[in-house]
Amino acid sequence: MAADVPTLVEQAREGRPRAVARLISLVEGASPQLREVMAALAPLCGNAYVVGLTGSPGVGKSTSTSALVGAYRRAGRRVGILAVDPSSPFSGGALLGDRVRMGEHASDPGVYIRSMATRGHLGGLAWAAPQAVRVLDAAGCDIVLVETVGVGQSEVEIAAQADTSVVLLAPGMGDGIQAAKAGILEIGDVYVVNKADREGADATVRELNHMLGLGEARSPGDWRPPIVKTVAARGEGVDEVVEALEKHRAWMEERGVLAERRSRRAAHEIETIAVTALRERMGELRGGQRLDALAERVVGGSLDPYAAADELVAGVAGAAAGQARGVQD
Amino acid sequence: MAADVPTLVEQAREGRPRAVARLISLVEGASPQLREVMAALAPLCGNAYVVGLTGSPGVGKSTSTSALVGAYRRAGRRVGILAVDPSSPFSGGALLGDRVRMGEHASDPGVYIRSMATRGHLGGLAWAAPQAVRVLDAAGCDIVLVETVGVGQSEVEIAAQADTSVVLLAPGMGDGIQAAKAGILEIGDVYVVNKADREGADATVRELNHMLGLGEARSPGDWRPPIVKTVAARGEGVDEVVEALEKHRAWMEERGVLAERRSRRAAHEIETIAVTALRERMGELRGGQRLDALAERVVGGSLDPYAAADELVAGVAGAAAGQARGVQD
C-alpha cells in the first residue's frame, strides 16, 4: 500500500517515531515513493548537525555513542542515531548481529535510533545513509550521530561525510596500523582514545600524535584535531568530547568551512545517486543482453574492454536521450 | 615521449621484462596510449590462468605466493605476480612499505613481479588491476597470481575476479571473524590454513569448516572448497595447494564454469571502465560548475538530491550524445 507521504512527514515533524521509522524504510528500501519523500523533505533539511563516529571493532563505539547521546540529551538536544552495519559485499546479508541496543535511550522520545545494513547492490550504503540522515534532520533532530565500523573503505567514507568526524581508538589493540590501513586516521576532526584507564593509553595518544603530525605543515589558521581521552563506560571525558565537537563546529562556522563542507557533501550525494542510476541503466542494458554480448567479444579477443565500455556508455547515453525525448513528445 | 606500442607488445611477447613493465605502467597510469595498448593486447589474451590470493595481514601471503611461484616454476610454467597494495582512500598514497620482495624469484626470467598501489581516484584498483593482468597474460604468463590484502571490499573484490580464488588464514589470529567481516569467506574456491605447525591450526580448520558449511545445501555436482594446511615458509603443503588449484580448474572446465566466469569477469571489467568514464564526464561537468550549482540548491533546500541527480545524468547523457553527433558530422 502506498504511504501518505505528506501525512508521514507532518507526523515526523511532530516527533512521532513510527512516522520517522516509516520514512527511513521508504528511503532505504528505494521504494517507488522515494522521490516523493525526498522532495517533501528537501525544504525541511539543514538544521541537524551531523557527527560521524568510526573506529575498529572493540574500541567501544556503542558505549561512546550512548554516552554522547546522554550528554546531548542533558543539554536538551534531540538526537538521531544511524548505526551502520558493515556486511559482506557478496552475500548482501548483515554479518554482525550484535548491534547497539542503546538500552538506556531506547524509551527516550528525544532520541531516534536506526540500524542500517548494507543493501545488496554496490554503493548501497553510500547511497542510502545520507537519505536516512535527511529524514532524521527533517524530523527535527539537532544532532545526528552516524556510527560506522571503520573496517572498509565505504564505511570510512560514510563517516567522512559528516559535519564533524570523530575517530575512536583504544589502547593496546595494535590499533594504529589497522586504523591507518582503513584510512580512518585521515578523516578525524576529533580523535578519542577510549578505555583510557587501560595500560598503554598514553602510548596510544603519543603514537596518534606522531602519526597525525607526520608530514603536515599546518598553517596557523588550520584546525588541529584534538585527542581526547575517555572512559565512556563510566562517562569520563565525554563532556570534553562534546566540547571538542562544539569547538570544531564554531571554528568551521567562523571560516565558512561548514557551508563549504555541506556543499561538498551534497555534491558527493548527488554524484552517488547519479552513478547508481547510470549503473542501473547498464543493468537494464545487460538484461537486454548488450553487456553479455560485449563480454563474449572481449573474452574471444575480438574487442578490448575499453572499446566495449565505449559501446556500453553510448548505449546508456542513447537510452537517456531517448527517455528525455519520450518525455518531451 | 609516446611509446612505440607495437614494438613494446612484440618485445613483451618475446619475454623482455622491461617491455612488460613499460606496458603495465602505460595501462595503470591511464596514459593517452592506454587504448592503443589495450587494443593491441586483446587478441593475445586468454592463455593465462588467473589465481586470486587474499587474506588478512600476517597470514603469510608473501611467503605463500613465493612458495606457489616456486612450485609452478618447477613445473616449467611462466608466472606473473600482481601484488596489490591497499592504500588510504583519502591520501592516495600507499601506506604499506613492506611489500613482497620475492627475493628468490627476482632474477628468474620466467617470473614477472609487479606491485600496484591504489590510484588516487575512486574505483582505481578495480579498474587498473585487470588491465595489468591482461598485460601479463599477453606477455605469455601461464599463471597470473593476484595477491591482495583482504581488508577492504575493493581488495576482496579484486581477488574474487579470478579464475580461482585462494583465501589464506592462519591459526590463533581471531581470524575467522575478521575474515567474515571482510567478506573473504564467501569468495574462496580453495582455503589455505598457513602456519599449520602453530597451535590452534586444527581449531581454525574446524571453525572454517563450520563457517563454510553453514546454511549451504550443496548439490552433488557443486564444488566443495577444500581446506589445505601449509607451512609455506618450509614449503610444506604447497604441492597440495597446486593440486587443489588444478582440480578446481579441471572441475570448472568440465562444466563450462570457467568460460562463464570469464564472461562475467569481462562484463564486470567493461562495466567498471564505463562507470569510470561516466564519472569522469561528471567531473568535467563539475569543472563546468554544473554539479556545484546543483549542490548549492540542495543545501539551500530548493532541490532534493534525486532531482539534482536527474539533472546531472541528463547533462552527462546530453554530452555523450553531443559527442556522438560530433563524430558523425
Boltz contact constraints between the chains, C-beta under 6 A:
constraints:
  - contact:
      token1: [A, 35]
      token2: [B, 306]
      max_distance: 6.0
  - contact:
      token1: [A, 38]
      token2: [B, 304]
      max_distance: 6.0
  - contact:
      token1: [A, 38]
      token2: [B, 306]
      max_distance: 6.0
  - contact:
      token1: [A, 39]
      token2: [B, 304]
      max_distance: 6.0
  - contact:
      token1: [A, 42]
      token2: [B, 301]
      max_distance: 6.0
  - contact:
      token1: [A, 42]
      token2: [B, 304]
      max_distance: 6.0
  - contact:
      token1: [A, 43]
      token2: [B, 301]
      max_distance: 6.0
  - contact:
      token1: [A, 45]
      token2: [B, 301]
      max_distance: 6.0
  - contact:
      token1: [A, 46]
      token2: [B, 301]
      max_distance: 6.0
  - contact:
      token1: [A, 88]
      token2: [B, 183]
      max_distance: 6.0
  - contact:
      token1: [A, 88]
      token2: [B, 186]
      max_distance: 6.0
  - contact:
      token1: [A, 89]
      token2: [B, 153]
      max_distance: 6.0
  - contact:
      token1: [A, 89]
      token2: [B, 183]
      max_distance: 6.0
  - contact:
      token1: [A, 90]
      token2: [B, 183]
      max_distance: 6.0
  - contact:
      token1: [A, 90]
      token2: [B, 186]
      max_distance: 6.0
  - contact:
      token1: [A, 91]
      token2: [B, 186]
      max_distance: 6.0
  - contact:
      token1: [A, 95]
      token2: [B, 180]
      max_distance: 6.0
  - contact:
      token1: [A, 151]
      token2: [B, 181]
      max_distance: 6.0
  - contact:
      token1: [A, 152]
      token2: [B, 152]
      max_distance: 6.0
  - contact:
      token1: [A, 152]
      token2: [B, 153]
      max_distance: 6.0
  - contact:
      token1: [A, 153]
      token2: [B, 89]
      max_distance: 6.0
  - contact:
      token1: [A, 153]
      token2: [B, 152]
      max_distance: 6.0
  - contact:
      token1: [A, 180]
      token2: [B, 95]
      max_distance: 6.0
  - contact:
      token1: [A, 181]
      token2: [B, 151]
      max_distance: 6.0
  - contact:
      token1: [A, 183]
      token2: [B, 88]
      max_distance: 6.0
  - contact:
      token1: [A, 183]
      token2: [B, 89]
      max_distance: 6.0
  - contact:
      token1: [A, 183]
      token2: [B, 90]
      max_distance: 6.0
  - contact:
      token1: [A, 186]
      token2: [B, 88]
      max_distance: 6.0
  - contact:
      token1: [A, 186]
      token2: [B, 90]
      max_distance: 6.0
  - contact:
      token1: [A, 186]
      token2: [B, 91]
      max_distance: 6.0
  - contact:
      token1: [A, 262]
      token2: [B, 299]
      max_distance: 6.0
  - contact:
      token1: [A, 263]
      token2: [B, 295]
      max_distance: 6.0
  - contact:
      token1: [A, 263]
      token2: [B, 299]
      max_distance: 6.0
  - contact:
      token1: [A, 266]
      token2: [B, 295]
      max_distance: 6.0
  - contact:
      token1: [A, 266]
      token2: [B, 298]
      max_distance: 6.0
  - contact:
      token1: [A, 266]
      token2: [B, 299]
      max_distance: 6.0
  - contact:
      token1: [A, 267]
      token2: [B, 291]
      max_distance: 6.0
  - contact:
      token1: [A, 267]
      token2: [B, 295]
      max_distance: 6.0
  - contact:
      token1: [A, 269]
      token2: [B, 305]
      max_distance: 6.0
  - contact:
      token1: [A, 270]
      token2: [B, 294]
      max_distance: 6.0
  - contact:
      token1: [A, 270]
      token2: [B, 305]
      max_distance: 6.0
  - contact:
      token1: [A, 270]
      token2: [B, 308]
      max_distance: 6.0
  - contact:
      token1: [A, 270]
      token2: [B, 309]
      max_distance: 6.0
  - contact:
      token1: [A, 270]
      token2: [B, 312]
      max_distance: 6.0
  - contact:
      token1: [A, 271]
      token2: [B, 282]
      max_distance: 6.0
  - contact:
      token1: [A, 273]
      token2: [B, 305]
      max_distance: 6.0
  - contact:
      token1: [A, 273]
      token2: [B, 309]
      max_distance: 6.0
  - contact:
      token1: [A, 274]
      token2: [B, 309]
      max_distance: 6.0
  - contact:
      token1: [A, 274]
      token2: [B, 312]
      max_distance: 6.0
  - contact:
      token1: [A, 274]
      token2: [B, 313]
      max_distance: 6.0
  - contact:
      token1: [A, 277]
      token2: [B, 313]
      max_distance: 6.0
  - contact:
      token1: [A, 278]
      token2: [B, 278]
      max_distance: 6.0
  - contact:
      token1: [A, 282]
      token2: [B, 271]
      max_distance: 6.0
  - contact:
      token1: [A, 291]
      token2: [B, 267]
      max_distance: 6.0
  - contact:
      token1: [A, 294]
      token2: [B, 270]
      max_distance: 6.0
  - contact:
      token1: [A, 295]
      token2: [B, 263]
      max_distance: 6.0
  - contact:
      token1: [A, 295]
      token2: [B, 266]
      max_distance: 6.0
  - contact:
      token1: [A, 295]
      token2: [B, 267]
      max_distance: 6.0
  - contact:
      token1: [A, 298]
      token2: [B, 266]
      max_distance: 6.0
  - contact:
      token1: [A, 299]
      token2: [B, 262]
      max_distance: 6.0
  - contact:
      token1: [A, 299]
      token2: [B, 263]
      max_distance: 6.0
  - contact:
      token1: [A, 299]
      token2: [B, 266]
      max_distance: 6.0
  - contact:
      token1: [A, 301]
      token2: [B, 42]
      max_distance: 6.0
  - contact:
      token1: [A, 301]
      token2: [B, 43]
      max_distance: 6.0
  - contact:
      token1: [A, 301]
      token2: [B, 45]
      max_distance: 6.0
  - contact:
      token1: [A, 301]
      token2: [B, 46]
      max_distance: 6.0
  - contact:
      token1: [A, 304]
      token2: [B, 38]
      max_distance: 6.0
  - contact:
      token1: [A, 304]
      token2: [B, 39]
      max_distance: 6.0
  - contact:
      token1: [A, 304]
      token2: [B, 42]
      max_distance: 6.0
  - contact:
      token1: [A, 305]
      token2: [B, 269]
      max_distance: 6.0
  - contact:
      token1: [A, 305]
      token2: [B, 270]
      max_distance: 6.0
  - contact:
      token1: [A, 305]
      token2: [B, 273]
      max_distance: 6.0
  - contact:
      token1: [A, 306]
      token2: [B, 35]
      max_distance: 6.0
  - contact:
      token1: [A, 306]
      token2: [B, 38]
      max_distance: 6.0
  - contact:
      token1: [A, 308]
      token2: [B, 270]
      max_distance: 6.0
  - contact:
      token1: [A, 309]
      token2: [B, 270]
      max_distance: 6.0
  - contact:
      token1: [A, 309]
      token2: [B, 273]
      max_distance: 6.0
  - contact:
      token1: [A, 309]
      token2: [B, 274]
      max_distance: 6.0
  - contact:
      token1: [A, 312]
      token2: [B, 270]
      max_distance: 6.0
  - contact:
      token1: [A, 312]
      token2: [B, 274]
      max_distance: 6.0
  - contact:
      token1: [A, 313]
      token2: [B, 274]
      max_distance: 6.0
  - contact:
      token1: [A, 313]
      token2: [B, 277]
      max_distance: 6.0
  - contact:
      token1: [A, 317]
      token2: [B, 317]
      max_distance: 6.0
  - contact:
      token1: [A, 317]
      token2: [B, 320]
      max_distance: 6.0
  - contact:
      token1: [A, 317]
      token2: [B, 321]
      max_distance: 6.0
  - contact:
      token1: [A, 320]
      token2: [B, 317]
      max_distance: 6.0
  - contact:
      token1: [A, 321]
      token2: [B, 317]
      max_distance: 6.0
  - contact:
      token1: [A, 321]
      token2: [B, 321]
      max_distance: 6.0
